[in-house]
């Protein structure tokens, strides 16, 4: 079933097809959080969700795992600096070029952000404490 056709700048025309056969309670999360949500499905277009012959291609599963690892590497920088990207890089570096490149980029950004944070703390201590006097 084709829902529509949309022109995409990068590659011409794209078919809009349903990829989620089941209902997800995403609207409840969207209302509670007050923000749009993004989901990253890893199904094939003909997987027959919830049908007798439901299926998932193994290649889609592996690409989905790599996509989530890359996504978590980039989001992990926000939570832990370079720690989560370093863990994901060490686990997934030999799995494929996409996840290796993305986790390496996240790791490099996390290291750079951590160095910037340390420099800001040091400068804040040095320059911030220079104008204060201790009154007792």
N, CA, C and O atoms as CSV, one atom per row, in Angstrom:
chain,resi,resn,atom,element,x,y,z
A,1,UNK,N,N,0.845,-1.166,0.000
A,1,UNK,CA,C,0.000,0.000,0.000
A,1,UNK,C,C,0.897,1.239,0.000
A,1,UNK,O,O,1.818,1.326,0.811
A,2,UNK,N,N,0.650,2.173,-0.873
A,2,UNK,CA,C,1.402,3.417,-0.969
A,2,UNK,C,C,0.519,4.540,-0.431
A,2,UNK,O,O,-0.609,4.724,-0.889
A,3,UNK,N,N,1.033,5.283,0.536
A,3,UNK,CA,C,0.279,6.392,1.111
A,3,UNK,C,C,0.397,7.661,0.287
A,3,UNK,O,O,-0.496,8.507,0.324
A,4,UNK,N,N,1.464,7.801,-0.440
A,4,UNK,CA,C,1.661,8.993,-1.241
A,4,UNK,C,C,3.058,9.025,-1.826
A,4,UNK,O,O,3.866,8.123,-1.601
A,5,UNK,N,N,3.323,10.061,-2.568
A,5,UNK,CA,C,4.631,10.255,-3.170
A,5,UNK,C,C,5.090,11.655,-2.802
A,5,UNK,O,O,4.311,12.605,-2.885
A,6,UNK,N,N,6.324,11.791,-2.404
A,6,UNK,CA,C,6.855,13.080,-2.006
A,6,UNK,C,C,8.179,13.307,-2.711
A,6,UNK,O,O,8.983,12.384,-2.841
A,7,UNK,N,N,8.410,14.523,-3.164
A,7,UNK,CA,C,9.673,14.842,-3.795
A,7,UNK,C,C,10.711,15.129,-2.717
A,7,UNK,O,O,10.468,15.896,-1.786
A,8,UNK,N,N,11.856,14.505,-2.862
A,8,UNK,CA,C,12.955,14.670,-1.926
A,8,UNK,C,C,14.116,15.254,-2.702
A,8,UNK,O,O,14.467,14.754,-3.771
A,9,UNK,N,N,14.717,16.313,-2.171
A,9,UNK,CA,C,15.800,16.998,-2.901
A,9,UNK,C,C,16.962,16.090,-3.243
A,9,UNK,O,O,17.449,16.095,-4.373
A,10,UNK,N,N,17.404,15.316,-2.276
A,10,UNK,CA,C,18.634,14.543,-2.457
A,10,UNK,C,C,18.498,13.436,-3.491
A,10,UNK,O,O,19.445,13.162,-4.228
A,11,UNK,N,N,17.333,12.795,-3.557
A,11,UNK,CA,C,17.270,11.608,-4.408
A,11,UNK,C,C,16.048,11.567,-5.310
A,11,UNK,O,O,15.684,10.487,-5.776
A,12,UNK,N,N,15.421,12.660,-5.568
A,12,UNK,CA,C,14.282,12.652,-6.489
A,12,UNK,C,C,12.976,12.406,-5.778
A,12,UNK,O,O,12.570,13.199,-4.928
A,13,UNK,N,N,12.300,11.298,-6.119
A,13,UNK,CA,C,10.993,10.997,-5.572
A,13,UNK,C,C,11.077,9.838,-4.593
A,13,UNK,O,O,11.863,8.910,-4.783
A,14,UNK,N,N,10.264,9.894,-3.547
A,14,UNK,CA,C,10.224,8.819,-2.558
A,14,UNK,C,C,8.775,8.407,-2.332
A,14,UNK,O,O,7.881,9.252,-2.277
A,15,UNK,N,N,8.553,7.113,-2.202
A,15,UNK,CA,C,7.220,6.603,-1.900
A,15,UNK,C,C,7.016,6.627,-0.394
A,15,UNK,O,O,7.923,6.282,0.364
A,16,UNK,N,N,5.847,7.026,0.037
A,16,UNK,CA,C,5.499,6.992,1.451
A,16,UNK,C,C,4.703,5.723,1.691
A,16,UNK,O,O,3.588,5.575,1.190
A,17,UNK,N,N,5.276,4.810,2.457
A,17,UNK,CA,C,4.615,3.544,2.739
A,17,UNK,C,C,4.550,3.357,4.247
A,17,UNK,O,O,5.438,3.820,4.962
A,18,UNK,N,N,3.521,2.689,4.741
A,18,UNK,CA,C,3.438,2.467,6.199
A,18,UNK,C,C,4.481,1.448,6.642
A,18,UNK,O,O,4.640,0.400,6.016
A,19,UNK,N,N,5.183,1.758,7.711
A,19,UNK,CA,C,6.190,0.841,8.246
A,19,UNK,C,C,5.821,0.311,9.617
A,19,UNK,O,O,6.458,-0.618,10.114
A,20,UNK,N,N,4.821,0.874,10.223
A,20,UNK,CA,C,4.428,0.438,11.557
A,20,UNK,C,C,3.042,-0.169,11.484
A,20,UNK,O,O,2.054,0.541,11.293
A,21,UNK,N,N,2.969,-1.479,11.635
A,21,UNK,CA,C,1.683,-2.140,11.531
A,21,UNK,C,C,0.857,-2.049,12.790
A,21,UNK,O,O,-0.372,-2.069,12.720
A,22,UNK,N,N,1.488,-1.952,13.924
A,22,UNK,CA,C,0.762,-1.893,15.180
A,22,UNK,C,C,0.599,-0.471,15.659
A,22,UNK,O,O,1.219,0.462,15.148
A,23,UNK,N,N,-0.239,-0.336,16.638
A,23,UNK,CA,C,-0.418,1.002,17.209
A,23,UNK,C,C,0.552,1.172,18.365
A,23,UNK,O,O,0.714,0.278,19.196
A,24,UNK,N,N,1.179,2.302,18.405
A,24,UNK,CA,C,2.110,2.621,19.480
A,24,UNK,C,C,1.504,3.730,20.326
A,24,UNK,O,O,0.846,4.616,19.782
A,25,UNK,N,N,1.703,3.710,21.627
A,25,UNK,CA,C,1.133,4.769,22.474
A,25,UNK,C,C,1.982,6.038,22.474
A,25,UNK,O,O,2.131,6.689,23.508
A,26,UNK,N,N,2.539,6.388,21.309
A,26,UNK,CA,C,3.439,7.534,21.247
A,26,UNK,C,C,2.736,8.848,21.554
A,26,UNK,O,O,3.348,9.762,22.108
A,27,UNK,N,N,1.470,8.954,21.203
A,27,UNK,CA,C,0.764,10.209,21.423
A,27,UNK,C,C,0.698,10.529,22.919
A,27,UNK,O,O,0.717,11.699,23.300
A,28,UNK,N,N,0.622,9.515,23.759
A,28,UNK,CA,C,0.602,9.743,25.217
A,28,UNK,C,C,1.938,10.329,25.692
A,28,UNK,O,O,1.968,11.241,26.519
A,29,UNK,N,N,3.037,9.794,25.158
A,29,UNK,CA,C,4.348,10.323,25.509
A,29,UNK,C,C,4.512,11.746,24.976
A,29,UNK,O,O,5.051,12.615,25.661
A,30,UNK,N,N,4.043,11.976,23.748
A,30,UNK,CA,C,4.157,13.295,23.141
A,30,UNK,C,C,3.365,14.318,23.948
A,30,UNK,O,O,3.845,15.430,24.169
A,31,UNK,N,N,2.175,13.968,24.386
A,31,UNK,CA,C,1.373,14.879,25.201
A,31,UNK,C,C,2.034,15.131,26.557
A,31,UNK,O,O,2.061,16.268,27.029
A,32,UNK,N,N,2.562,14.089,27.181
A,32,UNK,CA,C,3.182,14.231,28.500
A,32,UNK,C,C,4.462,15.057,28.436
A,32,UNK,O,O,4.723,15.876,29.317
A,33,UNK,N,N,5.264,14.840,27.386
A,33,UNK,CA,C,6.531,15.551,27.258
A,33,UNK,C,C,6.375,16.917,26.608
A,33,UNK,O,O,7.215,17.797,26.798
A,34,UNK,N,N,5.308,17.096,25.844
A,34,UNK,CA,C,5.087,18.368,25.159
A,34,UNK,C,C,6.079,18.627,24.039
A,34,UNK,O,O,6.408,19.778,23.750
A,35,UNK,N,N,6.551,17.573,23.412
A,35,UNK,CA,C,7.535,17.717,22.346
A,35,UNK,C,C,7.307,16.634,21.290
A,35,UNK,O,O,6.804,15.560,21.618
A,36,UNK,N,N,7.663,16.891,20.037
A,36,UNK,CA,C,7.540,15.836,19.022
A,36,UNK,C,C,8.506,14.689,19.304
A,36,UNK,O,O,9.562,14.885,19.906
A,37,UNK,N,N,8.138,13.514,18.870
A,37,UNK,CA,C,8.958,12.327,19.083
A,37,UNK,C,C,9.470,11.800,17.750
A,37,UNK,O,O,8.856,12.003,16.703
A,38,UNK,N,N,10.600,11.124,17.814
A,38,UNK,CA,C,11.174,10.471,16.646
A,38,UNK,C,C,11.339,9.003,16.990
A,38,UNK,O,O,11.850,8.655,18.055
A,39,UNK,N,N,10.904,8.149,16.082
A,39,UNK,CA,C,11.143,6.721,16.273
A,39,UNK,C,C,12.044,6.234,15.153
A,39,UNK,O,O,12.031,6.777,14.048
A,40,UNK,N,N,12.824,5.211,15.446
A,40,UNK,CA,C,13.744,4.654,14.453
A,40,UNK,C,C,13.378,3.182,14.259
A,40,UNK,O,O,13.902,2.312,14.954
A,41,UNK,N,N,12.470,2.905,13.304
A,41,UNK,CA,C,12.088,1.507,13.088
A,41,UNK,C,C,13.167,0.750,12.325
A,41,UNK,O,O,13.993,1.352,11.639
A,42,UNK,N,N,13.154,-0.562,12.447
A,42,UNK,CA,C,14.120,-1.374,11.712
A,42,UNK,C,C,13.435,-2.514,10.981
A,42,UNK,O,O,13.971,-3.619,10.899
A,43,UNK,N,N,12.256,-2.248,10.451
A,43,UNK,CA,C,11.492,-3.290,9.774
A,43,UNK,C,C,11.627,-3.166,8.263
A,43,UNK,O,O,12.009,-2.119,7.740
A,44,UNK,N,N,11.308,-4.243,7.585
A,44,UNK,CA,C,11.224,-4.205,6.134
A,44,UNK,C,C,9.787,-3.850,5.735
A,44,UNK,O,O,8.854,-4.039,6.516
A,45,UNK,N,N,9.622,-3.343,4.535
A,45,UNK,CA,C,8.314,-2.845,4.118
A,45,UNK,C,C,7.264,-3.942,3.999
A,45,UNK,O,O,6.068,-3.653,4.048
A,46,UNK,N,N,7.675,-5.159,3.847
A,46,UNK,CA,C,6.721,-6.252,3.659
A,46,UNK,C,C,6.759,-7.254,4.813
A,46,UNK,O,O,6.634,-8.459,4.594
A,47,UNK,N,N,6.929,-6.760,6.034
A,47,UNK,CA,C,7.135,-7.669,7.158
A,47,UNK,C,C,5.843,-8.267,7.714
A,47,UNK,O,O,5.896,-9.183,8.535
A,48,UNK,N,N,4.679,-7.762,7.277
A,48,UNK,CA,C,3.381,-8.315,7.701
A,48,UNK,C,C,3.237,-8.331,9.224
A,48,UNK,O,O,2.945,-9.368,9.820
A,49,UNK,N,N,3.446,-7.171,9.839
A,49,UNK,CA,C,3.389,-7.097,11.299
A,49,UNK,C,C,2.070,-7.628,11.840
A,49,UNK,O,O,1.000,-7.329,11.311
A,50,UNK,N,N,2.165,-8.405,12.882
A,50,UNK,CA,C,1.042,-8.993,13.600
A,50,UNK,C,C,0.238,-9.975,12.748
A,50,UNK,O,O,-0.874,-10.347,13.125
A,51,UNK,N,N,0.775,-10.392,11.624
A,51,UNK,CA,C,0.105,-11.375,10.782
A,51,UNK,C,C,0.703,-12.754,11.042
A,51,UNK,O,O,1.688,-12.898,11.766
A,52,UNK,N,N,0.102,-13.730,10.452
A,52,UNK,CA,C,0.559,-15.105,10.627
A,52,UNK,C,C,1.978,-15.298,10.109
A,52,UNK,O,O,2.750,-16.071,10.678
A,53,UNK,N,N,2.324,-14.599,9.035
A,53,UNK,CA,C,3.652,-14.741,8.435
A,53,UNK,C,C,4.531,-13.511,8.694
A,53,UNK,O,O,5.273,-13.071,7.815
A,54,UNK,N,N,4.439,-12.971,9.894
A,54,UNK,CA,C,5.274,-11.815,10.262
A,54,UNK,C,C,6.741,-12.190,10.121
A,54,UNK,O,O,7.136,-13.311,10.441
A,55,UNK,N,N,7.553,-11.239,9.638
A,55,UNK,CA,C,8.959,-11.548,9.427
A,55,UNK,C,C,9.806,-10.300,9.606
A,55,UNK,O,O,9.306,-9.177,9.535
A,56,UNK,N,N,11.069,-10.507,9.835
A,56,UNK,CA,C,12.051,-9.429,9.939
A,56,UNK,C,C,13.333,-9.935,9.296
A,56,UNK,O,O,13.822,-11.011,9.639
A,57,UNK,N,N,13.865,-9.177,8.383
A,57,UNK,CA,C,15.108,-9.579,7.725
A,57,UNK,C,C,16.276,-9.357,8.690
A,57,UNK,O,O,16.372,-8.314,9.336
A,58,UNK,N,N,17.139,-10.330,8.775
A,58,UNK,CA,C,18.282,-10.268,9.697
A,58,UNK,C,C,19.172,-9.073,9.373
A,58,UNK,O,O,19.689,-8.421,10.281
A,59,UNK,N,N,19.354,-8.779,8.082
A,59,UNK,CA,C,20.159,-7.616,7.704
A,59,UNK,C,C,19.578,-6.324,8.253
A,59,UNK,O,O,20.324,-5.444,8.684
A,60,UNK,N,N,18.242,-6.197,8.242
A,60,UNK,CA,C,17.609,-5.010,8.825
A,60,UNK,C,C,17.847,-4.946,10.324
A,60,UNK,O,O,18.068,-3.870,10.880
A,61,UNK,N,N,17.800,-6.101,10.977
A,61,UNK,CA,C,18.046,-6.140,12.420
A,61,UNK,C,C,19.458,-5.661,12.734
A,61,UNK,O,O,19.645,-4.842,13.634
A,62,UNK,N,N,20.461,-6.162,12.002
A,62,UNK,CA,C,21.845,-5.755,12.258
A,62,UNK,C,C,22.056,-4.280,11.954
A,62,UNK,O,O,22.735,-3.584,12.709
A,63,UNK,N,N,21.476,-3.789,10.844
A,63,UNK,CA,C,21.585,-2.353,10.541
A,63,UNK,C,C,20.878,-1.522,11.595
A,63,UNK,O,O,21.340,-0.437,11.946
A,64,UNK,N,N,19.765,-2.022,12.098
A,64,UNK,CA,C,19.058,-1.323,13.167
A,64,UNK,C,C,19.881,-1.252,14.442
A,64,UNK,O,O,19.916,-0.215,15.104
A,65,UNK,N,N,20.538,-2.342,14.787
A,65,UNK,CA,C,21.410,-2.353,15.968
A,65,UNK,C,C,22.544,-1.349,15.793
A,65,UNK,O,O,22.880,-0.625,16.731
A,66,UNK,N,N,23.137,-1.299,14.600
A,66,UNK,CA,C,24.200,-0.334,14.336
A,66,UNK,C,C,23.670,1.098,14.407
A,66,UNK,O,O,24.347,1.987,14.924
A,67,UNK,N,N,22.458,1.320,13.887
A,67,UNK,CA,C,21.869,2.660,13.923
A,67,UNK,C,C,21.633,3.108,15.373
A,67,UNK,O,O,21.940,4.243,15.739
A,68,UNK,N,N,21.090,2.208,16.182
A,68,UNK,CA,C,20.859,2.551,17.583
A,68,UNK,C,C,22.176,2.776,18.327
A,68,UNK,O,O,22.262,3.671,19.168
A,69,UNK,N,N,23.191,1.983,18.030
A,69,UNK,CA,C,24.493,2.180,18.676
A,69,UNK,C,C,25.056,3.551,18.321
A,69,UNK,O,O,25.582,4.249,19.188
A,70,UNK,N,N,24.948,3.942,17.051
A,70,UNK,CA,C,25.431,5.262,16.635
A,70,UNK,C,C,24.614,6.364,17.302
A,70,UNK,O,O,25.169,7.370,17.745
A,71,UNK,N,N,23.311,6.179,17.374
A,71,UNK,CA,C,22.441,7.158,18.015
A,71,UNK,C,C,22.777,7.299,19.494
A,71,UNK,O,O,22.891,8.414,20.004
A,72,UNK,N,N,22.937,6.168,20.185
A,72,UNK,CA,C,23.279,6.220,21.604
A,72,UNK,C,C,24.680,6.783,21.833
A,72,UNK,O,O,24.925,7.410,22.864
A,73,UNK,N,N,25.592,6.573,20.906
A,73,UNK,CA,C,26.932,7.157,21.047
A,73,UNK,C,C,26.838,8.680,21.033
A,73,UNK,O,O,27.455,9.352,21.859
A,74,UNK,N,N,26.061,9.222,20.089
A,74,UNK,CA,C,25.928,10.680,20.017
A,74,UNK,C,C,25.147,11.233,21.206
A,74,UNK,O,O,25.524,12.268,21.756
A,75,UNK,N,N,24.069,10.567,21.613
A,75,UNK,CA,C,23.303,11.034,22.764
A,75,UNK,C,C,24.062,10.805,24.068
A,75,UNK,O,O,23.869,11.538,25.038
A,76,UNK,N,N,24.920,9.797,24.092
A,76,UNK,CA,C,25.696,9.502,25.289
A,76,UNK,C,C,26.673,10.603,25.652
A,76,UNK,O,O,27.048,10.739,26.817
A,77,UNK,N,N,27.093,11.394,24.670
A,77,UNK,CA,C,28.002,12.516,24.936
A,77,UNK,C,C,27.337,13.500,25.899
A,77,UNK,O,O,28.002,14.073,26.762
A,78,UNK,N,N,26.032,13.692,25.750
A,78,UNK,CA,C,25.301,14.632,26.604
A,78,UNK,C,C,25.321,14.152,28.051
A,78,UNK,O,O,25.456,14.958,28.971
A,79,UNK,N,N,25.189,12.858,28.254
A,79,UNK,CA,C,25.083,12.294,29.591
A,79,UNK,C,C,26.444,12.066,30.241
A,79,UNK,O,O,26.624,12.342,31.428
A,80,UNK,N,N,27.398,11.563,29.465
A,80,UNK,CA,C,28.641,11.090,30.091
A,80,UNK,C,C,29.915,11.644,29.478
A,80,UNK,O,O,31.005,11.198,29.837
A,81,UNK,N,N,29.814,12.595,28.573
A,81,UNK,CA,C,31.022,13.050,27.896
A,81,UNK,C,C,31.547,11.935,27.010
A,81,UNK,O,O,30.785,11.371,26.225
A,82,UNK,N,N,32.815,11.605,27.111
A,82,UNK,CA,C,33.381,10.597,26.201
A,82,UNK,C,C,33.201,9.146,26.656
A,82,UNK,O,O,33.624,8.238,25.941
A,83,UNK,N,N,32.592,8.896,27.814
A,83,UNK,CA,C,32.565,7.531,28.358
A,83,UNK,C,C,31.680,6.593,27.538
A,83,UNK,O,O,32.154,5.548,27.093
A,84,UNK,N,N,30.407,6.937,27.326
A,84,UNK,CA,C,29.511,6.067,26.559
A,84,UNK,C,C,29.993,5.904,25.118
A,84,UNK,O,O,30.009,4.779,24.619
A,85,UNK,N,N,30.392,6.990,24.420
A,85,UNK,CA,C,30.926,6.776,23.065
A,85,UNK,C,C,32.157,5.878,23.039
A,85,UNK,O,O,32.331,5.103,22.099
A,86,UNK,N,N,33.016,5.968,24.060
A,86,UNK,CA,C,34.206,5.110,24.102
A,86,UNK,C,C,33.815,3.646,24.259
A,86,UNK,O,O,34.405,2.773,23.623
A,87,UNK,N,N,32.829,3.375,25.100
A,87,UNK,CA,C,32.366,1.994,25.292
A,87,UNK,C,C,31.760,1.464,23.998
A,87,UNK,O,O,32.071,0.352,23.571
A,88,UNK,N,N,30.889,2.266,23.372
A,88,UNK,CA,C,30.250,1.820,22.133
A,88,UNK,C,C,31.257,1.676,21.000
A,88,UNK,O,O,31.136,0.766,20.179
A,89,UNK,N,N,32.244,2.558,20.942
A,89,UNK,CA,C,33.280,2.430,19.913
A,89,UNK,C,C,34.054,1.126,20.100
A,89,UNK,O,O,34.329,0.419,19.131
A,90,UNK,N,N,34.405,0.809,21.347
A,90,UNK,CA,C,35.177,-0.414,21.582
A,90,UNK,C,C,34.360,-1.668,21.258
A,90,UNK,O,O,34.923,-2.682,20.847
A,91,UNK,N,N,33.042,-1.604,21.439
A,91,UNK,CA,C,32.204,-2.763,21.137
A,91,UNK,C,C,31.942,-2.894,19.640
A,91,UNK,O,O,32.006,-3.997,19.096
A,92,UNK,N,N,31.645,-1.772,18.964
A,92,UNK,CA,C,31.154,-1.819,17.588
A,92,UNK,C,C,32.176,-1.439,16.521
A,92,UNK,O,O,31.815,-1.386,15.345
A,93,UNK,N,N,33.426,-1.174,16.870
A,93,UNK,CA,C,34.386,-0.679,15.876
A,93,UNK,C,C,34.645,-1.658,14.738
A,93,UNK,O,O,35.010,-1.239,13.639
A,94,UNK,N,N,34.465,-2.943,14.979
A,94,UNK,CA,C,34.721,-3.939,13.945
A,94,UNK,C,C,33.444,-4.443,13.262
A,94,UNK,O,O,33.504,-5.372,12.456
A,95,UNK,N,N,32.296,-3.844,13.575
A,95,UNK,CA,C,31.023,-4.332,13.026
A,95,UNK,C,C,30.698,-3.756,11.663
A,95,UNK,O,O,29.987,-4.390,10.883
A,96,UNK,N,N,31.198,-2.577,11.359
A,96,UNK,CA,C,30.889,-1.986,10.069
A,96,UNK,C,C,31.350,-0.544,10.010
A,96,UNK,O,O,31.577,0.078,11.047
A,97,UNK,N,N,31.491,-0.007,8.809
A,97,UNK,CA,C,32.026,1.344,8.667
A,97,UNK,C,C,31.112,2.430,9.228
A,97,UNK,O,O,31.601,3.429,9.756
A,98,UNK,N,N,29.788,2.253,9.123
A,98,UNK,CA,C,28.878,3.296,9.590
A,98,UNK,C,C,28.978,3.495,11.096
A,98,UNK,O,O,29.200,4.612,11.563
A,99,UNK,N,N,28.815,2.420,11.854
A,99,UNK,CA,C,28.825,2.554,13.308
A,99,UNK,C,C,30.225,2.910,13.810
A,99,UNK,O,O,30.357,3.612,14.813
A,100,UNK,N,N,31.267,2.439,13.130
A,100,UNK,CA,C,32.632,2.795,13.516
A,100,UNK,C,C,32.851,4.293,13.351
A,100,UNK,O,O,33.389,4.948,14.244
A,101,UNK,N,N,32.431,4.838,12.203
A,101,UNK,CA,C,32.609,6.268,11.937
A,101,UNK,C,C,31.790,7.119,12.898
A,101,UNK,O,O,32.293,8.108,13.430
A,102,UNK,N,N,30.537,6.746,13.125
A,102,UNK,CA,C,29.667,7.551,13.977
A,102,UNK,C,C,30.110,7.510,15.440
A,102,UNK,O,O,30.112,8.543,16.109
A,103,UNK,N,N,30.480,6.343,15.941
A,103,UNK,CA,C,30.927,6.265,17.333
A,103,UNK,C,C,32.270,6.960,17.505
A,103,UNK,O,O,32.536,7.534,18.561
A,104,UNK,N,N,33.120,6.918,16.483
A,104,UNK,CA,C,34.400,7.632,16.556
A,104,UNK,C,C,34.170,9.143,16.570
A,104,UNK,O,O,34.832,9.863,17.319
A,105,UNK,N,N,33.230,9.632,15.742
A,105,UNK,CA,C,32.913,11.061,15.751
A,105,UNK,C,C,32.353,11.494,17.098
A,105,UNK,O,O,32.719,12.549,17.616
A,106,UNK,N,N,31.469,10.683,17.666
A,106,UNK,CA,C,30.908,11.006,18.974
A,106,UNK,C,C,31.991,10.993,20.045
A,106,UNK,O,O,32.001,11.853,20.926
A,107,UNK,N,N,32.898,10.031,19.976
A,107,UNK,CA,C,33.999,9.959,20.931
A,107,UNK,C,C,34.905,11.175,20.809
A,107,UNK,O,O,35.285,11.762,21.822
A,108,UNK,N,N,35.255,11.563,19.588
A,108,UNK,CA,C,36.091,12.754,19.393
A,108,UNK,C,C,35.406,14.005,19.920
A,108,UNK,O,O,36.044,14.835,20.568
A,109,UNK,N,N,34.106,14.147,19.648
A,109,UNK,CA,C,33.372,15.299,20.156
A,109,UNK,C,C,33.313,15.277,21.678
A,109,UNK,O,O,33.464,16.316,22.320
A,110,UNK,N,N,33.093,14.087,22.264
A,110,UNK,CA,C,33.046,13.972,23.723
A,110,UNK,C,C,34.365,14.339,24.379
A,110,UNK,O,O,34.385,14.996,25.420
A,111,UNK,N,N,35.471,13.913,23.770
A,111,UNK,CA,C,36.795,14.262,24.303
A,111,UNK,C,C,37.023,15.769,24.196
A,111,UNK,O,O,37.507,16.397,25.137
A,112,UNK,N,N,36.673,16.343,23.047
A,112,UNK,CA,C,36.837,17.787,22.857
A,112,UNK,C,C,35.982,18.566,23.843
A,112,UNK,O,O,36.449,19.540,24.433
A,113,UNK,N,N,34.739,18.149,24.026
A,113,UNK,CA,C,33.852,18.831,24.975
A,113,UNK,C,C,34.373,18.692,26.397
A,113,UNK,O,O,34.288,19.638,27.181
A,114,UNK,N,N,34.915,17.519,26.741
A,114,UNK,CA,C,35.451,17.318,28.084
A,114,UNK,C,C,36.673,18.193,28.321
A,114,UNK,O,O,36.817,18.770,29.399
A,115,UNK,N,N,37.554,18.301,27.335
A,115,UNK,CA,C,38.721,19.184,27.462
A,115,UNK,C,C,38.271,20.631,27.610
A,115,UNK,O,O,38.828,21.373,28.419
A,116,UNK,N,N,37.269,21.039,26.837
A,116,UNK,CA,C,36.731,22.393,26.964
A,116,UNK,C,C,36.134,22.632,28.335
A,116,UNK,O,O,36.297,23.711,28.905
A,117,UNK,N,N,35.443,21.636,28.871
A,117,UNK,CA,C,34.862,21.760,30.215
A,117,UNK,C,C,35.952,21.928,31.270
A,117,UNK,O,O,35.845,22.788,32.144
A,118,UNK,N,N,36.989,21.117,31.190
A,118,UNK,CA,C,38.100,21.222,32.151
A,118,UNK,C,C,38.773,22.589,32.043
A,118,UNK,O,O,39.080,23.215,33.058
A,119,UNK,N,N,39.002,23.052,30.812
A,119,UNK,CA,C,39.611,24.373,30.622
A,119,UNK,C,C,38.719,25.468,31.198
A,119,UNK,O,O,39.220,26.411,31.810
A,120,UNK,N,N,37.406,25.355,31.009
A,120,UNK,CA,C,36.487,26.361,31.544
A,120,UNK,C,C,36.492,26.355,33.071
A,120,UNK,O,O,36.428,27.415,33.693
A,121,UNK,N,N,36.565,25.182,33.672
A,121,UNK,CA,C,36.615,25.095,35.140
A,121,UNK,C,C,37.899,25.721,35.657
A,121,UNK,O,O,37.873,26.481,36.625
A,122,UNK,N,N,39.019,25.409,35.023
A,122,UNK,CA,C,40.308,25.972,35.459
A,122,UNK,C,C,40.294,27.487,35.304
A,122,UNK,O,O,40.670,28.207,36.228
A,123,UNK,N,N,39.862,27.977,34.142
A,123,UNK,CA,C,39.803,29.429,33.936
A,123,UNK,C,C,38.822,30.086,34.897
A,123,UNK,O,O,39.072,31.189,35.383
A,124,UNK,N,N,37.724,29.425,35.170
A,124,UNK,CA,C,36.753,29.972,36.121
A,124,UNK,C,C,37.330,30.087,37.514
A,124,UNK,O,O,37.063,31.061,38.218
A,125,UNK,N,N,38.117,29.110,37.921
A,125,UNK,CA,C,38.760,29.147,39.244
A,125,UNK,C,C,39.835,30.238,39.294
A,125,UNK,O,O,39.937,30.988,40.265
A,126,UNK,N,N,40.626,30.304,38.234
A,126,UNK,CA,C,41.717,31.278,38.211
A,126,UNK,C,C,41.177,32.705,38.103
A,126,UNK,O,O,41.516,33.565,38.915
A,127,UNK,N,N,40.338,32.950,37.100
A,127,UNK,CA,C,39.844,34.298,36.870
A,127,UNK,C,C,38.705,34.671,37.798
A,127,UNK,O,O,38.593,35.827,38.206
A,128,UNK,N,N,37.869,33.723,38.133
A,128,UNK,CA,C,36.733,34.003,39.011
A,128,UNK,C,C,37.162,34.286,40.435
A,128,UNK,O,O,36.529,35.085,41.124
A,129,UNK,N,N,38.205,33.657,40.879
A,129,UNK,CA,C,38.675,33.869,42.247
A,129,UNK,C,C,39.593,35.063,42.390
A,129,UNK,O,O,39.920,35.455,43.510
A,130,UNK,N,N,40.021,35.655,41.271
A,130,UNK,CA,C,40.980,36.747,41.340
A,130,UNK,C,C,40.371,38.015,41.907
A,130,UNK,O,O,41.070,38.780,42.571
A,131,UNK,N,N,39.094,38.262,41.667
A,131,UNK,CA,C,38.461,39.498,42.135
A,131,UNK,C,C,37.822,39.402,43.497
A,131,UNK,O,O,37.375,40.414,44.037
A,132,UNK,N,N,37.767,38.222,44.067
A,132,UNK,CA,C,37.075,38.064,45.361
A,132,UNK,C,C,38.077,38.167,46.504
A,132,UNK,O,O,39.220,37.717,46.410
A,133,UNK,N,N,37.615,38.761,47.557
A,133,UNK,CA,C,38.390,38.820,48.804
A,133,UNK,C,C,37.604,38.085,49.876
A,133,UNK,O,O,36.374,38.130,49.905
A,134,UNK,N,N,38.304,37.433,50.726
A,134,UNK,CA,C,37.656,36.726,51.816
A,134,UNK,C,C,37.513,37.692,52.989
A,134,UNK,O,O,38.516,38.141,53.544
A,135,UNK,N,N,36.297,38.009,53.365
A,135,UNK,CA,C,36.038,38.911,54.508
A,135,UNK,C,C,35.595,38.074,55.684
A,135,UNK,O,O,34.612,37.335,55.627
A,136,UNK,N,N,36.365,38.220,56.762
A,136,UNK,CA,C,35.998,37.466,57.971
A,136,UNK,C,C,35.746,38.418,59.107
A,136,UNK,O,O,35.424,37.987,60.215
